[in-house]
Amino acid sequence: MGTRVVTVAIVTLLIIASTIGGAAAKDRRSEEDNGSVIGTVIGATVGAGLALVGLPVCLGALGFTGAGIAAGSVAAKMMSAAAIANGGGVAAGSTVAVLQSVGAAGLSLGAKAGLTAALGSAGAAAGDYITE
């Protein structure tokens, strides 16, 4: 478990560092746009935070918990609708099944790295766009 945390932290830092390097190179070309690096760094950090912290928190708030689907939650309503549509059971690989799996076991290392890369880059692009 500790090795996974270290690996995700290293991947996150590499993504943010490469984003900062790209923004700094862009700022050296344009002296009038010095706020771009700060906006890019903030955006990348927010994006990575959403991937690593925000997604599990949101899934728990929807009712996809480690103990199962919480009664009366959005997840319970989704499961009920999926069961009705499938004649009484939730199909393996369906959206509800995948979200419950993530809610119970968490994201895999590959999923964390991929989401961190995607959302960190998207956040960096958004932060750069907003500060222009």
ZADO-1210 file (C-alpha; in nm, 4 decimals, padded with zeros to 6 digits):
<atoms>
<atom x="00.0000" y="00.0000" z="00.0000" code="MET" pos="1"/>
<atom x="00.2789" y="00.2450" z="00.0875" code="GLY" pos="2"/>
<atom x="00.4538" y="00.1816" z="-00.2438" code="THR" pos="3"/>
<atom x="00.1360" y="00.2689" z="-00.4331" code="ARG" pos="4"/>
<atom x="00.0967" y="00.5969" z="-00.2486" code="VAL" pos="5"/>
<atom x="00.4574" y="00.6894" z="-00.3236" code="VAL" pos="6"/>
<atom x="00.4147" y="00.5962" z="-00.6909" code="THR" pos="7"/>
<atom x="00.0982" y="00.8072" z="-00.7270" code="VAL" pos="8"/>
<atom x="00.2706" y="01.0982" z="-00.5514" code="ALA" pos="9"/>
<atom x="00.5703" y="01.0746" z="-00.7857" code="ILE" pos="10"/>
<atom x="00.3477" y="01.0595" z="-01.0957" code="VAL" pos="11"/>
<atom x="00.1475" y="01.3588" z="-00.9698" code="THR" pos="12"/>
<atom x="00.4621" y="01.5610" z="-00.9037" code="LEU" pos="13"/>
<atom x="00.6037" y="01.4737" z="-01.2472" code="LEU" pos="14"/>
<atom x="00.2839" y="01.5868" z="-01.4185" code="ILE" pos="15"/>
<atom x="00.2703" y="01.9130" z="-01.2252" code="ILE" pos="16"/>
<atom x="00.6434" y="01.9751" z="-01.2788" code="ALA" pos="17"/>
<atom x="00.6150" y="01.9232" z="-01.6548" code="SER" pos="18"/>
<atom x="00.3149" y="02.1554" z="-01.6639" code="THR" pos="19"/>
<atom x="00.5022" y="02.4225" z="-01.4692" code="ILE" pos="20"/>
<atom x="00.8035" y="02.3847" z="-01.6993" code="GLY" pos="21"/>
<atom x="00.5865" y="02.4334" z="-02.0063" code="GLY" pos="22"/>
<atom x="00.4178" y="02.7383" z="-01.8569" code="ALA" pos="23"/>
<atom x="00.7512" y="02.8886" z="-01.7526" code="ALA" pos="24"/>
<atom x="00.8890" y="02.8394" z="-02.1051" code="ALA" pos="25"/>
<atom x="00.5828" y="03.0117" z="-02.2440" code="LYS" pos="26"/>
<atom x="00.6214" y="03.3022" z="-02.0012" code="ASP" pos="27"/>
<atom x="00.9849" y="03.3574" z="-02.1005" code="ARG" pos="28"/>
<atom x="00.8678" y="03.4217" z="-02.4551" code="ARG" pos="29"/>
<atom x="00.6032" y="03.6702" z="-02.3428" code="SER" pos="30"/>
<atom x="00.7118" y="03.9204" z="-02.0779" code="GLU" pos="31"/>
<atom x="00.3660" y="04.0771" z="-02.0458" code="GLU" pos="32"/>
<atom x="00.1912" y="03.7580" z="-01.9272" code="ASP" pos="33"/>
<atom x="00.3594" y="03.6762" z="-01.5937" code="ASN" pos="34"/>
<atom x="00.0419" y="03.5520" z="-01.4195" code="GLY" pos="35"/>
<atom x="00.0189" y="03.2546" z="-01.6527" code="SER" pos="36"/>
<atom x="00.2564" y="03.0332" z="-01.4533" code="VAL" pos="37"/>
<atom x="00.0648" y="03.0851" z="-01.1302" code="ILE" pos="38"/>
<atom x="-00.2671" y="03.0151" z="-01.3003" code="GLY" pos="39"/>
<atom x="-00.1269" y="02.7031" z="-01.4645" code="THR" pos="40"/>
<atom x="00.0160" y="02.5712" z="-01.1378" code="VAL" pos="41"/>
<atom x="-00.3072" y="02.6362" z="-00.9504" code="ILE" pos="42"/>
<atom x="-00.5093" y="02.4722" z="-01.2274" code="GLY" pos="43"/>
<atom x="-00.2841" y="02.1651" z="-01.2387" code="ALA" pos="44"/>
<atom x="-00.2986" y="02.1288" z="-00.8608" code="THR" pos="45"/>
<atom x="-00.6766" y="02.1598" z="-00.8531" code="VAL" pos="46"/>
<atom x="-00.7116" y="01.9077" z="-01.1360" code="GLY" pos="47"/>
<atom x="-00.4838" y="01.6555" z="-00.9657" code="ALA" pos="48"/>
<atom x="-00.6671" y="01.7103" z="-00.6372" code="GLY" pos="49"/>
<atom x="-00.9991" y="01.6404" z="-00.8048" code="LEU" pos="50"/>
<atom x="-00.8643" y="01.3129" z="-00.9401" code="ALA" pos="51"/>
<atom x="-00.7106" y="01.1900" z="-00.6152" code="LEU" pos="52"/>
<atom x="-00.9437" y="01.3331" z="-00.3512" code="VAL" pos="53"/>
<atom x="-01.2540" y="01.4745" z="-00.5151" code="GLY" pos="54"/>
<atom x="-01.3675" y="01.1636" z="-00.7032" code="LEU" pos="55"/>
<atom x="-01.3649" y="00.9276" z="-00.4014" code="PRO" pos="56"/>
<atom x="-01.5374" y="01.1903" z="-00.1864" code="VAL" pos="57"/>
<atom x="-01.8081" y="01.2424" z="-00.4500" code="CYS" pos="58"/>
<atom x="-01.8672" y="00.8689" z="-00.4867" code="LEU" pos="59"/>
<atom x="-01.9061" y="00.8371" z="-00.1097" code="GLY" pos="60"/>
<atom x="-02.1477" y="01.1305" z="-00.1049" code="ALA" pos="61"/>
<atom x="-02.3563" y="00.9630" z="-00.3762" code="LEU" pos="62"/>
<atom x="-02.3806" y="00.6495" z="-00.1622" code="GLY" pos="63"/>
<atom x="-02.1145" y="00.4192" z="-00.3116" code="PHE" pos="64"/>
<atom x="-01.9370" y="00.3225" z="00.0113" code="THR" pos="65"/>
<atom x="-01.6986" y="00.0532" z="00.1275" code="GLY" pos="66"/>
<atom x="-01.9817" y="-00.1120" z="00.3195" code="ALA" pos="67"/>
<atom x="-02.2096" y="-00.1230" z="00.0138" code="GLY" pos="68"/>
<atom x="-02.4663" y="00.1064" z="-00.1357" code="ILE" pos="69"/>
<atom x="-02.6170" y="00.3383" z="00.1266" code="ALA" pos="70"/>
<atom x="-02.9941" y="00.3135" z="00.1732" code="ALA" pos="71"/>
<atom x="-03.1948" y="00.6086" z="00.0401" code="GLY" pos="72"/>
<atom x="-02.9017" y="00.7527" z="-00.1539" code="SER" pos="73"/>
<atom x="-02.8610" y="00.8433" z="-00.5188" code="VAL" pos="74"/>
<atom x="-02.6651" y="00.5181" z="-00.5573" code="ALA" pos="75"/>
<atom x="-02.9625" y="00.3205" z="-00.4233" code="ALA" pos="76"/>
<atom x="-03.1928" y="00.4852" z="-00.6764" code="LYS" pos="77"/>
<atom x="-02.9453" y="00.4109" z="-00.9554" code="MET" pos="78"/>
<atom x="-02.9210" y="00.0485" z="-00.8447" code="MET" pos="79"/>
<atom x="-03.2994" y="00.0177" z="-00.8292" code="SER" pos="80"/>
<atom x="-03.3394" y="00.1582" z="-01.1808" code="ALA" pos="81"/>
<atom x="-03.0656" y="-00.0719" z="-01.3141" code="ALA" pos="82"/>
<atom x="-03.2228" y="-00.3756" z="-01.1471" code="ALA" pos="83"/>
<atom x="-03.5676" y="-00.2949" z="-01.2886" code="ILE" pos="84"/>
<atom x="-03.4210" y="-00.2452" z="-01.6365" code="ALA" pos="85"/>
<atom x="-03.2360" y="-00.5798" z="-01.6187" code="ASN" pos="86"/>
<atom x="-03.5210" y="-00.7875" z="-01.4809" code="GLY" pos="87"/>
<atom x="-03.4167" y="-00.7937" z="-01.1162" code="GLY" pos="88"/>
<atom x="-03.0384" y="-00.7834" z="-01.1057" code="GLY" pos="89"/>
<atom x="-02.7598" y="-00.5359" z="-01.1683" code="VAL" pos="90"/>
<atom x="-02.5523" y="-00.6403" z="-01.4690" code="ALA" pos="91"/>
<atom x="-02.1798" y="-00.6919" z="-01.4184" code="ALA" pos="92"/>
<atom x="-01.9828" y="-00.4122" z="-01.5809" code="GLY" pos="93"/>
<atom x="-02.2738" y="-00.1672" z="-01.5685" code="SER" pos="94"/>
<atom x="-02.2245" y="00.1883" z="-01.4474" code="THR" pos="95"/>
<atom x="-02.3683" y="00.1055" z="-01.1048" code="VAL" pos="96"/>
<atom x="-02.1472" y="-00.2023" z="-01.0687" code="ALA" pos="97"/>
<atom x="-01.8314" y="-00.0133" z="-01.1668" code="VAL" pos="98"/>
<atom x="-01.9075" y="00.2829" z="-00.9388" code="LEU" pos="99"/>
<atom x="-01.9775" y="00.0479" z="-00.6462" code="GLN" pos="100"/>
<atom x="-01.6513" y="-00.1329" z="-00.7128" code="SER" pos="101"/>
<atom x="-01.4620" y="00.1961" z="-00.7065" code="VAL" pos="102"/>
<atom x="-01.6522" y="00.3094" z="-00.3968" code="GLY" pos="103"/>
<atom x="-01.5697" y="-00.0133" z="-00.2129" code="ALA" pos="104"/>
<atom x="-01.2129" y="-00.0816" z="-00.3236" code="ALA" pos="105"/>
<atom x="-01.0945" y="00.2564" z="-00.4506" code="GLY" pos="106"/>
<atom x="-00.9282" y="00.3321" z="-00.7802" code="LEU" pos="107"/>
<atom x="-00.6450" y="00.1209" z="-00.9142" code="SER" pos="108"/>
<atom x="-00.2970" y="00.2692" z="-00.9419" code="LEU" pos="109"/>
<atom x="-00.3301" y="00.2951" z="-01.3200" code="GLY" pos="110"/>
<atom x="-00.6658" y="00.4699" z="-01.2918" code="ALA" pos="111"/>
<atom x="-00.5241" y="00.7162" z="-01.0379" code="LYS" pos="112"/>
<atom x="-00.2269" y="00.7936" z="-01.2603" code="ALA" pos="113"/>
<atom x="-00.4452" y="00.8306" z="-01.5687" code="GLY" pos="114"/>
<atom x="-00.7014" y="01.0522" z="-01.3972" code="LEU" pos="115"/>
<atom x="-00.4271" y="01.2621" z="-01.2396" code="THR" pos="116"/>
<atom x="-00.2619" y="01.3092" z="-01.5782" code="ALA" pos="117"/>
<atom x="-00.5861" y="01.3942" z="-01.7548" code="ALA" pos="118"/>
<atom x="-00.7387" y="01.6210" z="-01.4906" code="LEU" pos="119"/>
<atom x="-00.4045" y="01.7815" z="-01.3996" code="GLY" pos="120"/>
<atom x="-00.3426" y="01.8703" z="-01.7629" code="SER" pos="121"/>
<atom x="-00.6998" y="01.9898" z="-01.8119" code="ALA" pos="122"/>
<atom x="-00.6739" y="02.2011" z="-01.4973" code="GLY" pos="123"/>
<atom x="-00.3438" y="02.3479" z="-01.6129" code="ALA" pos="124"/>
<atom x="-00.4941" y="02.4389" z="-01.9502" code="ALA" pos="125"/>
<atom x="-00.7969" y="02.5937" z="-01.7815" code="ALA" pos="126"/>
<atom x="-00.5802" y="02.7886" z="-01.5372" code="GLY" pos="127"/>
<atom x="-00.3642" y="02.9155" z="-01.8235" code="ASP" pos="128"/>
<atom x="-00.6724" y="03.0144" z="-02.0245" code="TYR" pos="129"/>
<atom x="-00.8323" y="03.1976" z="-01.7310" code="ILE" pos="130"/>
<atom x="-00.5163" y="03.3984" z="-01.6531" code="THR" pos="131"/>
<atom x="-00.4668" y="03.5140" z="-02.0134" code="GLU" pos="132"/>
</atoms>
